[in-house]
Amino acid sequence: MKQYYAGLDVSMEETAICTVDEKGVIAYEEMVPTKPKLIDMCLKAKGLPIEKISLESGSLSHWLVKELMSFGWRVVCIDARSISAVLALNTNKTDRNDARGIAEALRSQCKYSREVYHKSQGSMELCTLLGARRTLVEESKATNNTIRGLLKAYGICLGVGGNEKISQFVRDKIINQQEVTKLGFEPLLVIFETLNKEIEKTEETLLKIAKEDAVVKRLMTIPGVGFITALTYKVTIDDPSRFKQSNTVGAYLGMAPKQRSSGAMKRQGRISKCGSKELRTLLAGAGLSLLMRCKKESALKTWGLKIQEHHGNKKACMAIGRKMAIIMHRIWSNNTVFDPGISKETSNK
């Protein structure tokens, strides 16, 4: 019996479907609205034994993969960046040609088309909550900076202080200004206060989730790792069995240096910055917290201080963050907690 492979080129309105047989011959091509039920009906209407379905990663990919799998299809999500080089070989870029290229890459098992891991529904829900907090924090910072910038026109410079004190301080400073000035600042202050209240509510919810999650509680035994970092790590990794070796987690998060070698020339560059930028930033921040704030001694801190001495603070924080990612994977996989592993030199002091 012939085997068939289907490629989907997804857009917001329509999805191009191309099905090819095991020899690469096109069986049929269709354009249907981007709705899982209609895609399922189109694929089943032809009555062909489709081995696998493939689509590019994108904003709708998680939803489509989940829904199509619920209909009994075997679905593979391909990294859009890796397949783009294959699709670029087509002279004419159309949705139909892209769908055919995706189907052909699936059929031929093209090594350049990397499969994307499909996260669990629980991780996606938690990711939504973390994403909402991230946006609220960014908007709060932007509003704060806008208020500070506008105040400088009146010779008022805000110092370092908590968000809860800024609003009242600004109102006290502009009390003698014209009414137009007050009307300009008031909506910004209201937005700033509202954003901070929502951030507080969101963080309370996240903290409650962290306290009830056994894995997150174990990850937080690492000094410098808070509940936001631990939750973000769990959401990003989702399943520790994806990585056969813990050392590969650092590279997956883009915290390993890039290699550029040719003949006798061998160069090691900056970090690759692949993967989650948010988690990479949080882990580097956790490394900084370990160096600057944590008073408890550990082998990890001793190692980080040596790097800081020779290579500076930034490289030390990133190196510690990468090692933290590896340690967190081992803690998760082995169902253990952080072991300080204080060296003999430190214990003798």
Buried (B, 14 or more C-beta within 10 A) or exposed (E): EEBBBBBBBBEEEBBBBBBBBEEEEEBBBBBBEBEBEEBBEBBEEBEBEBBBBBBBBBEBBBEBBBBBBEBEBEBBBBBBEBBBEBBEEEEEEEBBBBBBBBBBBBBEEBEEBEEBEBBEEEBBEBBEBBEBBBEBBEBBEEBBEBBBEBBEEEEBEBEEEEBEEBBEBBEEBBEEEEEEBBEEBBEBBEBBBBBBEBBEEBBEEBBEBBEEBEBBBBBBBBBBBBBBBBBBBBBBBBEBEEBEEBBBBBBBBBBBBEEEEEEEEEEEEEBBEBBBEBBBEBBBBBBBBBBEEBEEBBEBBBBBEEBBEEEEBEBBBBBBBBBBBBBBBBBBEEEEEBBBEBEEEBEEE
